[in-house]
Amino acid sequence: MWMVVYIAQTSETAEKIRSLLQEAGLLVKVRAVNQTQAEKYGCYEILVTESELDAAHSIIIEKAL
């Protein structure tokens, strides 16, 4: 099952988090939420598998924030 590990406010941030998690060997999906004005505004959910959720949290805390 896929779980939301992070919600980004821009596509650039979402891609940064995606790359960071993929470099660590995790499976990652990004899903756009509440897109308006030709996808210019909205949030992006970063999802990982349930089994990798704790590892993803740790990586985000250590390296991204």
A tleap script that builds the chain and sets N, CA, C and O, in Angstrom:
source leaprc.protein.ff14SB
mol = sequence {
  NMET TRP MET VAL VAL TYR ILE ALA GLN THR
  SER GLU THR ALA GLU LYS ILE ARG SER LEU
  LEU GLN GLU ALA GLY LEU LEU VAL LYS VAL
  ARG ALA VAL ASN GLN THR GLN ALA GLU LYS
  TYR GLY CYS TYR GLU ILE LEU VAL THR GLU
  SER GLU LEU ASP ALA ALA HIE SER ILE ILE
  ILE GLU LYS ALA CLEU
}
set mol.1.N position { 0.849 -1.175 0.000 }
set mol.1.CA position { 0.000 0.000 0.000 }
set mol.1.C position { 0.896 1.240 0.000 }
set mol.1.O position { 1.933 1.265 0.663 }
set mol.2.N position { 0.491 2.254 -0.740 }
set mol.2.CA position { 1.230 3.509 -0.819 }
set mol.2.C position { 0.752 4.456 0.278 }
set mol.2.O position { -0.444 4.565 0.549 }
set mol.3.N position { 1.718 5.144 0.905 }
set mol.3.CA position { 1.426 6.057 2.005 }
set mol.3.C position { 2.045 7.425 1.708 }
set mol.3.O position { 3.130 7.507 1.133 }
set mol.4.N position { 1.354 8.494 2.100 }
set mol.4.CA position { 1.888 9.842 1.929 }
set mol.4.C position { 2.952 10.075 2.988 }
set mol.4.O position { 2.704 9.920 4.184 }
set mol.5.N position { 4.143 10.450 2.530 }
set mol.5.CA position { 5.248 10.707 3.452 }
set mol.5.C position { 5.533 12.210 3.562 }
set mol.5.O position { 6.126 12.661 4.542 }
set mol.6.N position { 5.110 12.980 2.557 }
set mol.6.CA position { 5.391 14.412 2.547 }
set mol.6.C position { 4.411 15.095 1.605 }
set mol.6.O position { 3.990 14.506 0.610 }
set mol.7.N position { 4.045 16.339 1.915 }
set mol.7.CA position { 3.217 17.147 1.023 }
set mol.7.C position { 4.012 18.400 0.681 }
set mol.7.O position { 4.348 19.192 1.561 }
set mol.8.N position { 4.307 18.571 -0.592 }
set mol.8.CA position { 5.094 19.708 -1.068 }
set mol.8.C position { 4.168 20.758 -1.666 }
set mol.8.O position { 3.122 20.432 -2.227 }
set mol.9.N position { 4.562 22.013 -1.542 }
set mol.9.CA position { 3.744 23.102 -2.065 }
set mol.9.C position { 4.116 23.501 -3.486 }
set mol.9.O position { 3.370 24.235 -4.133 }
set mol.10.N position { 5.248 23.034 -3.979 }
set mol.10.CA position { 5.656 23.337 -5.353 }
set mol.10.C position { 6.149 22.061 -6.038 }
set mol.10.O position { 6.554 21.101 -5.384 }
set mol.11.N position { 6.104 22.078 -7.346 }
set mol.11.CA position { 6.583 20.917 -8.093 }
set mol.11.C position { 8.097 20.754 -7.940 }
set mol.11.O position { 8.603 19.632 -7.959 }
set mol.12.N position { 8.820 21.869 -7.790 }
set mol.12.CA position { 10.268 21.799 -7.606 }
set mol.12.C position { 10.619 21.078 -6.304 }
set mol.12.O position { 11.525 20.245 -6.278 }
set mol.13.N position { 9.907 21.396 -5.235 }
set mol.13.CA position { 10.147 20.737 -3.952 }
set mol.13.C position { 9.790 19.257 -4.044 }
set mol.13.O position { 10.506 18.405 -3.517 }
set mol.14.N position { 8.688 18.957 -4.710 }
set mol.14.CA position { 8.268 17.563 -4.867 }
set mol.14.C position { 9.333 16.765 -5.614 }
set mol.14.O position { 9.640 15.634 -5.235 }
set mol.15.N position { 9.894 17.339 -6.663 }
set mol.15.CA position { 10.926 16.643 -7.430 }
set mol.15.C position { 12.212 16.482 -6.620 }
set mol.15.O position { 12.897 15.466 -6.738 }
set mol.16.N position { 12.537 17.470 -5.807 }
set mol.16.CA position { 13.721 17.371 -4.939 }
set mol.16.C position { 13.576 16.205 -3.963 }
set mol.16.O position { 14.503 15.414 -3.786 }
set mol.17.N position { 12.407 16.105 -3.332 }
set mol.17.CA position { 12.147 15.034 -2.371 }
set mol.17.C position { 12.128 13.683 -3.089 }
set mol.17.O position { 12.683 12.702 -2.596 }
set mol.18.N position { 11.484 13.643 -4.259 }
set mol.18.CA position { 11.443 12.397 -5.031 }
set mol.18.C position { 12.867 11.905 -5.349 }
set mol.18.O position { 13.184 10.733 -5.149 }
set mol.19.N position { 13.700 12.799 -5.837 }
set mol.19.CA position { 15.078 12.430 -6.186 }
set mol.19.C position { 15.853 11.946 -4.970 }
set mol.19.O position { 16.582 10.956 -5.039 }
set mol.20.N position { 15.691 12.644 -3.871 }
set mol.20.CA position { 16.374 12.273 -2.636 }
set mol.20.C position { 16.010 10.864 -2.194 }
set mol.20.O position { 16.880 10.079 -1.817 }
set mol.21.N position { 14.724 10.547 -2.240 }
set mol.21.CA position { 14.261 9.222 -1.817 }
set mol.21.C position { 14.651 8.139 -2.819 }
set mol.21.O position { 15.005 7.028 -2.424 }
set mol.22.N position { 14.591 8.454 -4.098 }
set mol.22.CA position { 14.977 7.476 -5.111 }
set mol.22.C position { 16.467 7.175 -5.050 }
set mol.22.O position { 16.873 6.032 -5.264 }
set mol.23.N position { 17.290 8.181 -4.760 }
set mol.23.CA position { 18.732 7.958 -4.623 }
set mol.23.C position { 19.033 7.012 -3.465 }
set mol.23.O position { 20.042 6.307 -3.472 }
set mol.24.N position { 18.142 7.005 -2.464 }
set mol.24.CA position { 18.306 6.105 -1.319 }
set mol.24.C position { 17.746 4.716 -1.614 }
set mol.24.O position { 17.798 3.831 -0.760 }
set mol.25.N position { 17.210 4.522 -2.823 }
set mol.25.CA position { 16.723 3.212 -3.229 }
set mol.25.C position { 15.267 2.930 -2.898 }
set mol.25.O position { 14.839 1.776 -2.925 }
set mol.26.N position { 14.498 3.970 -2.584 }
set mol.26.CA position { 13.085 3.775 -2.246 }
set mol.26.C position { 12.207 3.938 -3.481 }
set mol.26.O position { 12.548 4.675 -4.406 }
set mol.27.N position { 11.081 3.245 -3.485 }
set mol.27.CA position { 10.076 3.428 -4.536 }
set mol.27.C position { 9.256 4.658 -4.185 }
set mol.27.O position { 8.785 4.790 -3.055 }
set mol.28.N position { 9.082 5.566 -5.155 }
set mol.28.CA position { 8.429 6.845 -4.877 }
set mol.28.C position { 7.435 7.183 -5.982 }
set mol.28.O position { 7.691 6.939 -7.161 }
set mol.29.N position { 6.302 7.747 -5.585 }
set mol.29.CA position { 5.318 8.302 -6.515 }
set mol.29.C position { 5.049 9.741 -6.093 }
set mol.29.O position { 5.123 10.071 -4.909 }
set mol.30.N position { 4.736 10.600 -7.067 }
set mol.30.CA position { 4.301 11.961 -6.776 }
set mol.30.C position { 2.926 12.129 -7.387 }
set mol.30.O position { 2.699 11.792 -8.549 }
set mol.31.N position { 2.000 12.663 -6.577 }
set mol.31.CA position { 0.621 12.838 -7.037 }
set mol.31.C position { 0.212 14.288 -6.818 }
set mol.31.O position { 0.323 14.808 -5.707 }
set mol.32.N position { -0.263 14.945 -7.882 }
set mol.32.CA position { -0.728 16.330 -7.788 }
set mol.32.C position { -2.100 16.370 -7.114 }
set mol.32.O position { -2.956 15.520 -7.356 }
set mol.33.N position { -2.283 17.385 -6.258 }
set mol.33.CA position { -3.528 17.543 -5.519 }
set mol.33.C position { -4.005 18.982 -5.686 }
set mol.33.O position { -3.208 19.914 -5.582 }
set mol.34.N position { -5.285 19.168 -5.943 }
set mol.34.CA position { -5.900 20.507 -6.030 }
set mol.34.C position { -5.216 21.424 -7.040 }
set mol.34.O position { -4.905 22.573 -6.727 }
set mol.35.N position { -4.985 20.923 -8.234 }
set mol.35.CA position { -4.351 21.730 -9.264 }
set mol.35.C position { -5.336 22.738 -9.839 }
set mol.35.O position { -6.486 22.399 -10.119 }
set mol.36.N position { -4.883 23.983 -10.015 }
set mol.36.CA position { -5.696 25.036 -10.620 }
set mol.36.C position { -4.833 25.839 -11.574 }
set mol.36.O position { -3.609 25.717 -11.559 }
set mol.37.N position { -5.449 26.643 -12.386 }
set mol.37.CA position { -4.773 27.522 -13.339 }
set mol.37.C position { -3.657 26.802 -14.099 }
set mol.37.O position { -2.483 27.161 -14.006 }
set mol.38.N position { -4.046 25.809 -14.826 }
set mol.38.CA position { -3.123 25.032 -15.674 }
set mol.38.C position { -1.960 24.454 -14.862 }
set mol.38.O position { -0.801 24.528 -15.271 }
set mol.39.N position { -2.289 23.887 -13.725 }
set mol.39.CA position { -1.319 23.206 -12.865 }
set mol.39.C position { -0.218 24.113 -12.330 }
set mol.39.O position { 0.874 23.645 -12.008 }
set mol.40.N position { -0.502 25.411 -12.235 }
set mol.40.CA position { 0.489 26.342 -11.723 }
set mol.40.C position { 0.525 26.350 -10.203 }
set mol.40.O position { 1.577 26.563 -9.601 }
set mol.41.N position { -0.622 26.117 -9.591 }
set mol.41.CA position { -0.715 26.133 -8.136 }
set mol.41.C position { -1.286 24.816 -7.634 }
set mol.41.O position { -2.003 24.127 -8.360 }
set mol.42.N position { -0.972 24.469 -6.405 }
set mol.42.CA position { -1.495 23.250 -5.817 }
set mol.42.C position { -0.434 22.539 -5.009 }
set mol.42.O position { 0.704 23.000 -4.914 }
set mol.43.N position { -0.806 21.427 -4.435 }
set mol.43.CA position { 0.117 20.644 -3.609 }
set mol.43.C position { 0.441 19.334 -4.311 }
set mol.43.O position { -0.262 18.888 -5.218 }
set mol.44.N position { 1.532 18.738 -3.854 }
set mol.44.CA position { 1.985 17.469 -4.406 }
set mol.44.C position { 2.240 16.514 -3.263 }
set mol.44.O position { 2.994 16.825 -2.341 }
set mol.45.N position { 1.616 15.355 -3.321 }
set mol.45.CA position { 1.841 14.324 -2.313 }
set mol.45.C position { 2.983 13.434 -2.773 }
set mol.45.O position { 3.006 12.977 -3.916 }
set mol.46.N position { 3.930 13.193 -1.876 }
set mol.46.CA position { 5.003 12.253 -2.146 }
set mol.46.C position { 4.639 10.971 -1.414 }
set mol.46.O position { 4.451 10.970 -0.197 }
set mol.47.N position { 4.541 9.879 -2.167 }
set mol.47.CA position { 4.115 8.601 -1.601 }
set mol.47.C position { 5.225 7.570 -1.685 }
set mol.47.O position { 5.984 7.526 -2.653 }
set mol.48.N position { 5.306 6.743 -0.653 }
set mol.48.CA position { 6.224 5.601 -0.629 }
set mol.48.C position { 5.433 4.388 -0.161 }
set mol.48.O position { 4.321 4.508 0.352 }
set mol.49.N position { 6.028 3.229 -0.349 }
set mol.49.CA position { 5.344 2.025 0.117 }
set mol.49.C position { 5.318 2.023 1.647 }
set mol.49.O position { 6.185 2.599 2.303 }
set mol.50.N position { 4.320 1.372 2.184 }
set mol.50.CA position { 4.136 1.342 3.633 }
set mol.50.C position { 5.370 0.788 4.347 }
set mol.50.O position { 5.729 1.262 5.425 }
set mol.51.N position { 6.006 -0.193 3.761 }
set mol.51.CA position { 7.179 -0.811 4.393 }
set mol.51.C position { 8.391 0.127 4.427 }
set mol.51.O position { 9.309 -0.078 5.221 }
set mol.52.N position { 8.399 1.145 3.577 }
set mol.52.CA position { 9.525 2.074 3.516 }
set mol.52.C position { 9.229 3.426 4.159 }
set mol.52.O position { 10.037 4.350 4.069 }
set mol.53.N position { 8.080 3.538 4.801 }
set mol.53.CA position { 7.638 4.811 5.362 }
set mol.53.C position { 8.611 5.366 6.404 }
set mol.53.O position { 8.979 6.538 6.336 }
set mol.54.N position { 9.026 4.550 7.355 }
set mol.54.CA position { 9.945 5.019 8.401 }
set mol.54.C position { 11.281 5.459 7.809 }
set mol.54.O position { 11.834 6.483 8.212 }
set mol.55.N position { 11.791 4.700 6.867 }
set mol.55.CA position { 13.059 5.053 6.227 }
set mol.55.C position { 12.928 6.379 5.474 }
set mol.55.O position { 13.834 7.211 5.518 }
set mol.56.N position { 11.810 6.573 4.789 }
set mol.56.CA position { 11.585 7.810 4.041 }
set mol.56.C position { 11.513 9.010 4.984 }
set mol.56.O position { 12.099 10.054 4.698 }
set mol.57.N position { 10.808 8.873 6.095 }
set mol.57.CA position { 10.744 9.954 7.089 }
set mol.57.C position { 12.142 10.325 7.563 }
set mol.57.O position { 12.487 11.504 7.635 }
set mol.58.N position { 12.928 9.338 7.878 }
set mol.58.CA position { 14.288 9.579 8.372 }
set mol.58.C position { 15.128 10.318 7.334 }
set mol.58.O position { 15.844 11.261 7.673 }
set mol.59.N position { 15.045 9.904 6.094 }
set mol.59.CA position { 15.813 10.527 5.022 }
set mol.59.C position { 15.398 11.986 4.840 }
set mol.59.O position { 16.249 12.864 4.698 }
set mol.60.N position { 14.108 12.236 4.844 }
set mol.60.CA position { 13.619 13.605 4.674 }
set mol.60.C position { 14.085 14.492 5.819 }
set mol.60.O position { 14.528 15.619 5.596 }
set mol.61.N position { 13.986 13.994 7.026 }
set mol.61.CA position { 14.398 14.781 8.190 }
set mol.61.C position { 15.899 15.063 8.167 }
set mol.61.O position { 16.324 16.180 8.462 }
set mol.62.N position { 16.697 14.064 7.822 }
set mol.62.CA position { 18.151 14.215 7.821 }
set mol.62.C position { 18.669 15.114 6.701 }
set mol.62.O position { 19.538 15.956 6.929 }
set mol.63.N position { 18.137 14.937 5.492 }
set mol.63.CA position { 18.770 15.553 4.335 }
set mol.63.C position { 18.004 16.697 3.688 }
set mol.63.O position { 18.613 17.565 3.064 }
set mol.64.N position { 16.710 16.715 3.821 }
set mol.64.CA position { 15.939 17.696 3.048 }
set mol.64.C position { 15.527 18.913 3.865 }
set mol.64.O position { 15.387 20.006 3.317 }
set mol.65.N position { 15.336 18.742 5.132 }
set mol.65.CA position { 14.789 19.858 5.911 }
set mol.65.C position { 15.774 20.458 6.859 }
set mol.65.O position { 15.444 21.404 7.574 }
savepdb mol mol.pdb
quit
